[in-house]
Amino acid sequence: MVFVLSGVIHVGMILWWSERRWNIVRSSLKLIAWTRLAIFLVGVALLAWYAQTMRVSGLAWVNLMTSAVIFGVPYLLAVTLIYKKKLLVRSV
């Protein structure tokens, strides 16, 4: 709990300092497409739930590879769309 709390405090301090010095935090937050980001995060949560509930076989490496495919394909697709089409960023 102390580790998590110290991490949250450090991130908060970095964000506060960055906003105070360069005014980049608020201007960056305005550029995020929040609806698309929320849909992406819900999709990742559903994939995580599916990967945890699905059991392919008793072998650990088969389950690990199945989870890697379940996460890998949509993740690579999302990353490609983010960089090529700016999916999670609003056009300015």
N, CA, C and O atoms as a GROMACS GRO file, in nm:
protein
  368
    1MET      N    1   0.082  -0.118   0.000
    1MET     CA    2   0.000   0.000   0.000
    1MET      C    3   0.087   0.125   0.000
    1MET      O    4   0.056   0.223  -0.068
    2VAL      N    5   0.194   0.122   0.076
    2VAL     CA    6   0.285   0.236   0.081
    2VAL      C    7   0.352   0.256  -0.055
    2VAL      O    8   0.372   0.369  -0.098
    3PHE      N    9   0.388   0.146  -0.123
    3PHE     CA   10   0.450   0.154  -0.255
    3PHE      C   11   0.355   0.220  -0.355
    3PHE      O   12   0.396   0.308  -0.431
    4VAL      N   13   0.229   0.178  -0.355
    4VAL     CA   14   0.130   0.236  -0.446
    4VAL      C   15   0.108   0.383  -0.415
    4VAL      O   16   0.102   0.466  -0.506
    5LEU      N   17   0.096   0.416  -0.288
    5LEU     CA   18   0.074   0.554  -0.248
    5LEU      C   19   0.193   0.642  -0.288
    5LEU      O   20   0.173   0.754  -0.335
    6SER      N   21   0.314   0.593  -0.269
    6SER     CA   22   0.430   0.673  -0.308
    6SER      C   23   0.436   0.690  -0.460
    6SER      O   24   0.479   0.795  -0.508
    7GLY      N   25   0.395   0.589  -0.536
    7GLY     CA   26   0.390   0.602  -0.681
    7GLY      C   27   0.289   0.707  -0.725
    7GLY      O   28   0.316   0.786  -0.816
    8VAL      N   29   0.172   0.707  -0.661
    8VAL     CA   30   0.068   0.806  -0.693
    8VAL      C   31   0.119   0.947  -0.658
    8VAL      O   32   0.096   1.041  -0.734
    9ILE      N   33   0.185   0.960  -0.546
    9ILE     CA   34   0.238   1.091  -0.506
    9ILE      C   35   0.344   1.138  -0.604
    9ILE      O   36   0.347   1.256  -0.641
   10HIS      N   37   0.431   1.048  -0.647
   10HIS     CA   38   0.536   1.086  -0.744
   10HIS      C   39   0.475   1.130  -0.876
   10HIS      O   40   0.517   1.231  -0.933
   11VAL      N   41   0.378   1.056  -0.926
   11VAL     CA   42   0.313   1.095  -1.052
   11VAL      C   43   0.244   1.230  -1.036
   11VAL      O   44   0.252   1.314  -1.125
   12GLY      N   45   0.177   1.250  -0.925
   12GLY     CA   46   0.112   1.378  -0.900
   12GLY      C   47   0.211   1.494  -0.897
   12GLY      O   48   0.184   1.601  -0.951
   13MET      N   49   0.326   1.472  -0.834
   13MET     CA   50   0.427   1.577  -0.829
   13MET      C   51   0.484   1.607  -0.967
   13MET      O   52   0.508   1.723  -1.001
   14ILE      N   53   0.506   1.503  -1.047
   14ILE     CA   54   0.558   1.523  -1.182
   14ILE      C   55   0.457   1.601  -1.267
   14ILE      O   56   0.494   1.693  -1.340
   15LEU      N   57   0.329   1.563  -1.258
   15LEU     CA   58   0.226   1.635  -1.333
   15LEU      C   59   0.215   1.780  -1.288
   15LEU      O   60   0.205   1.870  -1.372
   16TRP      N   61   0.216   1.803  -1.158
   16TRP     CA   62   0.208   1.939  -1.105
   16TRP      C   63   0.326   2.023  -1.153
   16TRP      O   64   0.308   2.137  -1.196
   17TRP      N   65   0.447   1.968  -1.144
   17TRP     CA   66   0.567   2.041  -1.185
   17TRP      C   67   0.566   2.068  -1.334
   17TRP      O   68   0.604   2.178  -1.377
   18SER      N   69   0.524   1.970  -1.414
   18SER     CA   70   0.520   1.988  -1.560
   18SER      C   71   0.418   2.096  -1.598
   18SER      O   72   0.444   2.177  -1.687
   19GLU      N   73   0.305   2.096  -1.532
   19GLU     CA   74   0.203   2.198  -1.562
   19GLU      C   75   0.251   2.337  -1.520
   19GLU      O   76   0.231   2.435  -1.591
   20ARG      N   77   0.314   2.343  -1.406
   20ARG     CA   78   0.359   2.473  -1.356
   20ARG      C   79   0.473   2.529  -1.441
   20ARG      O   80   0.477   2.650  -1.466
   21ARG      N   81   0.564   2.444  -1.485
   21ARG     CA   82   0.680   2.492  -1.557
   21ARG      C   83   0.654   2.513  -1.706
   21ARG      O   84   0.694   2.615  -1.762
   22TRP      N   85   0.586   2.415  -1.770
   22TRP     CA   86   0.571   2.420  -1.916
   22TRP      C   87   0.426   2.433  -1.964
   22TRP      O   88   0.403   2.449  -2.084
   23ASN      N   89   0.329   2.427  -1.875
   23ASN     CA   90   0.187   2.433  -1.912
   23ASN      C   91   0.150   2.329  -2.017
   23ASN      O   92   0.082   2.360  -2.115
   24ILE      N   93   0.194   2.205  -1.995
   24ILE     CA   94   0.167   2.102  -2.096
   24ILE      C   95   0.062   2.000  -2.054
   24ILE      O   96   0.009   1.929  -2.140
   25VAL      N   97   0.030   1.991  -1.927
   25VAL     CA   98  -0.062   1.886  -1.882
   25VAL      C   99  -0.204   1.914  -1.928
   25VAL      O  100  -0.266   1.829  -1.990
   26ARG      N  101  -0.255   2.031  -1.899
   26ARG     CA  102  -0.393   2.064  -1.938
   26ARG      C  103  -0.409   2.069  -2.089
   26ARG      O  104  -0.508   2.021  -2.143
   27SER      N  105  -0.311   2.126  -2.157
   27SER     CA  106  -0.321   2.133  -2.302
   27SER      C  107  -0.314   1.993  -2.364
   27SER      O  108  -0.376   1.968  -2.468
   28SER      N  109  -0.241   1.903  -2.302
   28SER     CA  110  -0.235   1.765  -2.352
   28SER      C  111  -0.365   1.691  -2.324
   28SER      O  112  -0.411   1.613  -2.408
   29LEU      N  113  -0.424   1.713  -2.207
   29LEU     CA  114  -0.549   1.646  -2.172
   29LEU      C  115  -0.663   1.688  -2.263
   29LEU      O  116  -0.755   1.609  -2.287
   30LYS      N  117  -0.659   1.810  -2.315
   30LYS     CA  118  -0.762   1.856  -2.408
   30LYS      C  119  -0.757   1.783  -2.541
   30LYS      O  120  -0.857   1.776  -2.612
   31LEU      N  121  -0.641   1.728  -2.576
   31LEU     CA  122  -0.624   1.662  -2.705
   31LEU      C  123  -0.663   1.514  -2.703
   31LEU      O  124  -0.668   1.451  -2.809
   32ILE      N  125  -0.692   1.460  -2.586
   32ILE     CA  126  -0.727   1.318  -2.577
   32ILE      C  127  -0.874   1.299  -2.611
   32ILE      O  128  -0.960   1.371  -2.561
   33ALA      N  129  -0.902   1.202  -2.696
   33ALA     CA  130  -1.040   1.165  -2.727
   33ALA      C  131  -1.086   1.068  -2.618
   33ALA      O  132  -1.063   0.948  -2.628
   34TRP      N  133  -1.151   1.119  -2.515
   34TRP     CA  134  -1.182   1.042  -2.395
   34TRP      C  135  -1.278   0.927  -2.422
   34TRP      O  136  -1.265   0.821  -2.361
   35THR      N  137  -1.374   0.946  -2.511
   35THR     CA  138  -1.470   0.838  -2.540
   35THR      C  139  -1.398   0.720  -2.605
   35THR      O  140  -1.421   0.605  -2.566
   36ARG      N  141  -1.314   0.748  -2.702
   36ARG     CA  142  -1.239   0.639  -2.768
   36ARG      C  143  -1.144   0.570  -2.670
   36ARG      O  144  -1.128   0.448  -2.674
   37LEU      N  145  -1.082   0.648  -2.584
   37LEU     CA  146  -0.992   0.590  -2.485
   37LEU      C  147  -1.069   0.501  -2.389
   37LEU      O  148  -1.020   0.393  -2.353
   38ALA      N  149  -1.187   0.543  -2.346
   38ALA     CA  150  -1.269   0.462  -2.256
   38ALA      C  151  -1.312   0.332  -2.324
   38ALA      O  152  -1.310   0.227  -2.261
   39ILE      N  153  -1.351   0.339  -2.451
   39ILE     CA  154  -1.389   0.218  -2.524
   39ILE      C  155  -1.269   0.124  -2.535
   39ILE      O  156  -1.286   0.003  -2.520
   40PHE      N  157  -1.151   0.177  -2.560
   40PHE     CA  158  -1.030   0.096  -2.569
   40PHE      C  159  -1.001   0.027  -2.436
   40PHE      O  160  -0.970  -0.092  -2.434
   41LEU      N  161  -1.012   0.100  -2.326
   41LEU     CA  162  -0.983   0.043  -2.194
   41LEU      C  163  -1.086  -0.063  -2.154
   41LEU      O  164  -1.050  -0.164  -2.094
   42VAL      N  165  -1.212  -0.041  -2.188
   42VAL     CA  166  -1.315  -0.142  -2.161
   42VAL      C  167  -1.287  -0.267  -2.243
   42VAL      O  168  -1.304  -0.379  -2.194
   43GLY      N  169  -1.245  -0.248  -2.367
   43GLY     CA  170  -1.209  -0.362  -2.451
   43GLY      C  171  -1.093  -0.442  -2.392
   43GLY      O  172  -1.096  -0.565  -2.394
   44VAL      N  173  -0.992  -0.374  -2.342
   44VAL     CA  174  -0.879  -0.443  -2.280
   44VAL      C  175  -0.924  -0.517  -2.154
   44VAL      O  176  -0.879  -0.628  -2.128
   45ALA      N  177  -1.012  -0.455  -2.076
   45ALA     CA  178  -1.064  -0.521  -1.955
   45ALA      C  179  -1.143  -0.647  -1.991
   45ALA      O  180  -1.130  -0.749  -1.924
   46LEU      N  181  -1.224  -0.639  -2.097
   46LEU     CA  182  -1.299  -0.757  -2.141
   46LEU      C  183  -1.207  -0.867  -2.191
   46LEU      O  184  -1.231  -0.986  -2.166
   47LEU      N  185  -1.101  -0.829  -2.264
   47LEU     CA  186  -1.004  -0.928  -2.309
   47LEU      C  187  -0.934  -0.994  -2.190
   47LEU      O  188  -0.910  -1.114  -2.191
   48ALA      N  189  -0.902  -0.915  -2.088
   48ALA     CA  190  -0.837  -0.970  -1.968
   48ALA      C  191  -0.930  -1.068  -1.899
   48ALA      O  192  -0.887  -1.176  -1.858
   49TRP      N  193  -1.056  -1.031  -1.886
   49TRP     CA  194  -1.153  -1.122  -1.824
   49TRP      C  195  -1.166  -1.250  -1.906
   49TRP      O  196  -1.166  -1.359  -1.848
   50TYR      N  197  -1.175  -1.239  -2.037
   50TYR     CA  198  -1.188  -1.356  -2.124
   50TYR      C  199  -1.064  -1.445  -2.113
   50TYR      O  200  -1.076  -1.568  -2.107
   51ALA      N  201  -0.947  -1.384  -2.111
   51ALA     CA  202  -0.824  -1.462  -2.103
   51ALA      C  203  -0.813  -1.534  -1.969
   51ALA      O  204  -0.757  -1.644  -1.962
   52GLN      N  205  -0.865  -1.474  -1.863
   52GLN     CA  206  -0.858  -1.538  -1.732
   52GLN      C  207  -0.960  -1.650  -1.715
   52GLN      O  208  -0.935  -1.747  -1.644
   53THR      N  209  -1.075  -1.636  -1.780
   53THR     CA  210  -1.180  -1.737  -1.763
   53THR      C  211  -1.165  -1.854  -1.861
   53THR      O  212  -1.219  -1.962  -1.836
   54MET      N  213  -1.094  -1.833  -1.971
   54MET     CA  214  -1.081  -1.938  -2.071
   54MET      C  215  -0.964  -2.029  -2.033
   54MET      O  216  -0.855  -1.982  -2.001
   55ARG      N  217  -0.988  -2.156  -2.037
   55ARG     CA  218  -0.881  -2.252  -2.009
   55ARG      C  219  -0.873  -2.347  -2.127
   55ARG      O  220  -0.966  -2.424  -2.152
   56VAL      N  221  -0.763  -2.342  -2.198
   56VAL     CA  222  -0.747  -2.421  -2.320
   56VAL      C  223  -0.704  -2.562  -2.286
   56VAL      O  224  -0.764  -2.660  -2.332
   57SER      N  225  -0.603  -2.573  -2.205
   57SER     CA  226  -0.553  -2.705  -2.167
   57SER      C  227  -0.488  -2.694  -2.030
   57SER      O  228  -0.485  -2.586  -1.969
   58GLY      N  229  -0.436  -2.803  -1.983
   58GLY     CA  230  -0.370  -2.804  -1.853
   58GLY      C  231  -0.227  -2.754  -1.859
   58GLY      O  232  -0.165  -2.732  -1.755
   59LEU      N  233  -0.173  -2.738  -1.979
   59LEU     CA  234  -0.034  -2.693  -1.994
   59LEU      C  235  -0.024  -2.542  -1.978
   59LEU      O  236  -0.098  -2.467  -2.042
   60ALA      N  237   0.066  -2.499  -1.896
   60ALA     CA  238   0.081  -2.356  -1.869
   60ALA      C  239   0.126  -2.280  -1.993
   60ALA      O  240   0.079  -2.168  -2.016
   61TRP      N  241   0.216  -2.336  -2.072
   61TRP     CA  242   0.267  -2.263  -2.188
   61TRP      C  243   0.160  -2.246  -2.295
   61TRP      O  244   0.160  -2.146  -2.367
   62VAL      N  245   0.067  -2.341  -2.306
   62VAL     CA  246  -0.042  -2.327  -2.403
   62VAL      C  247  -0.136  -2.215  -2.359
   62VAL      O  248  -0.180  -2.134  -2.441
   63ASN      N  249  -0.167  -2.210  -2.231
   63ASN     CA  250  -0.251  -2.102  -2.179
   63ASN      C  251  -0.182  -1.966  -2.195
   63ASN      O  252  -0.247  -1.867  -2.228
   64LEU      N  253  -0.052  -1.962  -2.172
   64LEU     CA  254   0.023  -1.838  -2.188
   64LEU      C  255   0.023  -1.792  -2.333
   64LEU      O  256   0.003  -1.674  -2.361
   65MET      N  257   0.044  -1.883  -2.426
   65MET     CA  258   0.044  -1.848  -2.568
   65MET      C  259  -0.097  -1.804  -2.614
   65MET      O  260  -0.110  -1.712  -2.694
   66THR      N  261  -0.200  -1.869  -2.563
   66THR     CA  262  -0.336  -1.829  -2.598
   66THR      C  263  -0.365  -1.688  -2.548
   66THR      O  264  -0.423  -1.607  -2.620
   67SER      N  265  -0.325  -1.658  -2.426
   67SER     CA  266  -0.342  -1.523  -2.372
   67SER      C  267  -0.262  -1.422  -2.453
   67SER      O  268  -0.309  -1.310  -2.476
   68ALA      N  269  -0.142  -1.459  -2.495
   68ALA     CA  270  -0.059  -1.368  -2.576
   68ALA      C  271  -0.128  -1.336  -2.709
   68ALA      O  272  -0.124  -1.222  -2.754
   69VAL      N  273  -0.190  -1.436  -2.771
   69VAL     CA  274  -0.261  -1.411  -2.896
   69VAL      C  275  -0.386  -1.326  -2.872
   69VAL      O  276  -0.415  -1.234  -2.948
   70ILE      N  277  -0.459  -1.357  -2.764
   70ILE     CA  278  -0.580  -1.280  -2.733
   70ILE      C  279  -0.548  -1.133  -2.711
   70ILE      O  280  -0.623  -1.046  -2.754
   71PHE      N  281  -0.436  -1.105  -2.644
   71PHE     CA  282  -0.398  -0.966  -2.621
   71PHE      C  283  -0.316  -0.908  -2.735
   71PHE      O  284  -0.330  -0.790  -2.768
   72GLY      N  285  -0.232  -0.989  -2.796
   72GLY     CA  286  -0.138  -0.938  -2.896
   72GLY      C  287  -0.203  -0.884  -3.021
   72GLY      O  288  -0.168  -0.774  -3.066
   73VAL      N  289  -0.296  -0.956  -3.077
   73VAL     CA  290  -0.358  -0.914  -3.203
   73VAL      C  291  -0.435  -0.783  -3.186
   73VAL      O  292  -0.410  -0.689  -3.262
   74PRO      N  293  -0.528  -0.772  -3.089
   74PRO     CA  294  -0.597  -0.642  -3.075
   74PRO      C  295  -0.504  -0.529  -3.033
   74PRO      O  296  -0.523  -0.414  -3.074
   75TYR      N  297  -0.402  -0.560  -2.951
   75TYR     CA  298  -0.310  -0.455  -2.908
   75TYR      C  299  -0.230  -0.402  -3.027
   75TYR      O  300  -0.216  -0.281  -3.042
   76LEU      N  301  -0.178  -0.491  -3.110
   76LEU     CA  302  -0.103  -0.446  -3.227
   76LEU      C  303  -0.192  -0.367  -3.323
   76LEU      O  304  -0.149  -0.267  -3.380
   77LEU      N  305  -0.315  -0.410  -3.338
   77LEU     CA  306  -0.409  -0.338  -3.423
   77LEU      C  307  -0.436  -0.199  -3.365
   77LEU      O  308  -0.435  -0.100  -3.439
   78ALA      N  309  -0.458  -0.190  -3.235
   78ALA     CA  310  -0.485  -0.060  -3.172
   78ALA      C  311  -0.364   0.032  -3.181
   78ALA      O  312  -0.379   0.150  -3.211
   79VAL      N  313  -0.245  -0.020  -3.156
   79VAL     CA  314  -0.125   0.063  -3.164
   79VAL      C  315  -0.103   0.113  -3.306
   79VAL      O  316  -0.066   0.228  -3.326
   80THR      N  317  -0.125   0.027  -3.404
   80THR     CA  318  -0.111   0.068  -3.544
   80THR      C  319  -0.210   0.179  -3.577
   80THR      O  320  -0.173   0.278  -3.640
   81LEU      N  321  -0.335   0.163  -3.536
   81LEU     CA  322  -0.435   0.266  -3.563
   81LEU      C  323  -0.404   0.396  -3.490
   81LEU      O  324  -0.428   0.504  -3.543
   82ILE      N  325  -0.352   0.386  -3.369
   82ILE     CA  326  -0.319   0.506  -3.292
   82ILE      C  327  -0.212   0.586  -3.365
   82ILE      O  328  -0.222   0.708  -3.377
   83TYR      N  329  -0.108   0.518  -3.412
   83TYR     CA  330   0.002   0.590  -3.476
   83TYR      C  331  -0.028   0.630  -3.619
   83TYR      O  332   0.014   0.738  -3.662
   84LYS      N  333  -0.100   0.549  -3.693
   84LYS     CA  334  -0.128   0.581  -3.833
   84LYS      C  335  -0.245   0.678  -3.848
   84LYS      O  336  -0.238   0.771  -3.929
   85LYS      N  337  -0.350   0.658  -3.772
   85LYS     CA  338  -0.472   0.737  -3.791
   85LYS      C  339  -0.501   0.831  -3.674
   85LYS      O  340  -0.602   0.901  -3.676
   86LYS      N  341  -0.416   0.833  -3.574
   86LYS     CA  342  -0.435   0.915  -3.455
   86LYS      C  343  -0.571   0.888  -3.392
   86LYS      O  344  -0.651   0.979  -3.372
   87LEU      N  345  -0.595   0.764  -3.362
   87LEU     CA  346  -0.725   0.717  -3.314
   87LEU      C  347  -0.764   0.778  -3.180
   87LEU      O  348  -0.881   0.813  -3.161
   88LEU      N  349  -0.671   0.790  -3.087
   88LEU     CA  350  -0.706   0.837  -2.953
   88LEU      C  351  -0.673   0.985  -2.933
   88LEU      O  352  -0.672   1.034  -2.820
   89VAL      N  353  -0.645   1.057  -3.042
   89VAL     CA  354  -0.612   1.199  -3.032
   89VAL      C  355  -0.709   1.277  -3.118
   89VAL      O  356  -0.734   1.241  -3.233
   90ARG      N  357  -0.763   1.384  -3.064
   90ARG     CA  358  -0.851   1.472  -3.141
   90ARG      C  359  -0.769   1.552  -3.240
   90ARG      O  360  -0.655   1.591  -3.210
   91SER      N  361  -0.824   1.578  -3.355
   91SER     CA  362  -0.754   1.664  -3.450
   91SER      C  363  -0.768   1.809  -3.404
   91SER      O  364  -0.874   1.850  -3.357
   92VAL      N  365  -0.663   1.883  -3.419
   92VAL     CA  366  -0.660   2.020  -3.368
   92VAL      C  367  -0.701   2.116  -3.476
   92VAL      O  368  -0.705   2.237  -3.454
   0.00000   0.00000   0.00000
